Amino acid sequence: MSKNNLVKTSKFLSLVLRHKPEEIGITLDQNGWVSVSELLDACNKHDVAITLEELETVVATSDKKRFAFNENRSLIRANQGHSVEVDLGFQPQEPPEILYHGTAERFISSIMEIGLVKGNRHHVHLSKDIETAIKVGQRHGKPIVLIIKSRLMHSKGYDFFISDNGVWLTDHVPKVYLDEFDAGRESRA
């Protein structure tokens, strides 16, 4: 499978496993799982031919580990990022002192006014390292990295979760817990 086909297939799977399962007539269970055979059949019926081997390659090679199989590989789901209602079974975790969020420069003034909001997703996505946050921010334009005072937030009663692929999640980050990380590797309040 070529790199372009891997990316195309991964984006399609993100669409149907995170946002619009109805596009191909599948239904996610309450925890976001769908039968692998049902997914493959539905994809093929909707002119998106994916073999089991190609699906396994996408799951295994995704740099962000977006998808997971259950233990016997009969079910598949997205690890986080859903806009459809699912319960991924995450338990609250104590976060590290600092987490990061990558965004585009054009969003920074709004974020610094209202904080980070989850929008149509279930959670705000945070990373444990600056490099990942930069990659995320680059998807939308010139990247800006925000420093999240996560341990302080947690001490004030905010819940944090960690997905199976290591993405930290929370419902909202009020502006008081944000610092902007600039190109000089210094933060400012």
FENBEL-V307878 format. One record per backbone hydrogen bond with DSSP energy under -1.0 kcal/mol. CO is the residue of the C=O (numbers start at 1). NH is the residue of the N-H. E is the energy in kcal/mol with one decimal. If there is no record, write none. Layout:
# FENBEL-V307878
<<CO;NH;E> <CO;NH;E>>
This chain:
# FENBEL-V307878
<<2;6;-2.5> <3;7;-2.5> <4;8;-2.5> <5;9;-2.7> <6;10;-2.6> <7;11;-2.5> <8;12;-2.1> <9;13;-2.7> <10;14;-2.4> <11;15;-2.1> <12;16;-2.3> <13;17;-2.7> <14;18;-1.5> <15;19;-1.7> <15;20;-3.6> <18;83;-2.5> <18;84;-1.5> <20;23;-1.6> <21;24;-1.4> <21;26;-2.1> <29;32;-2.4> <30;87;-3.4> <33;29;-2.9> <34;76;-2.2> <35;39;-2.5> <36;40;-2.7> <37;41;-2.5> <38;42;-2.5> <39;43;-2.7> <40;44;-2.4> <41;45;-2.1> <42;46;-1.0> <43;48;-2.6> <44;47;-1.2> <51;55;-2.4> <52;56;-2.6> <53;57;-2.0> <54;58;-2.4> <55;59;-2.4> <56;60;-2.4> <57;61;-2.3> <58;62;-1.2> <62;65;-1.5> <66;79;-3.5> <68;77;-1.9> <70;73;-1.5> <74;36;-2.8> <75;70;-1.7> <76;34;-1.7> <77;68;-2.5> <82;122;-1.1> <97;151;-1.6> <99;148;-3.3> <100;127;-3.2> <101;146;-3.0> <103;144;-2.9> <104;107;-2.1> <105;108;-1.4> <107;111;-2.2> <108;112;-2.6> <110;114;-2.3> <111;115;-3.0> <116;173;-2.4> <118;121;-2.1> <124;170;-1.4> <126;168;-2.3> <127;100;-2.9> <129;133;-1.6> <130;134;-2.6> <131;135;-2.0> <132;136;-2.3> <133;137;-2.5> <134;138;-2.2> <136;139;-1.0> <137;140;-1.5> <142;105;-2.8> <144;103;-2.5> <145;181;-3.3> <146;101;-2.0> <147;179;-1.9> <148;99;-1.8> <148;150;-2.2> <149;153;-2.3> <150;154;-2.8> <151;155;-2.2> <153;158;-1.9> <154;157;-1.8> <160;93;-3.1> <161;169;-2.9> <163;166;-2.1> <167;163;-2.8> <168;126;-3.1> <169;161;-2.3> <170;124;-3.7> <173;116;-2.4> <174;177;-2.1> <175;178;-1.8> <177;149;-2.5> <179;147;-3.6> <180;188;-1.3> <182;185;-2.1> <186;182;-2.2> <188;180;-1.6>>
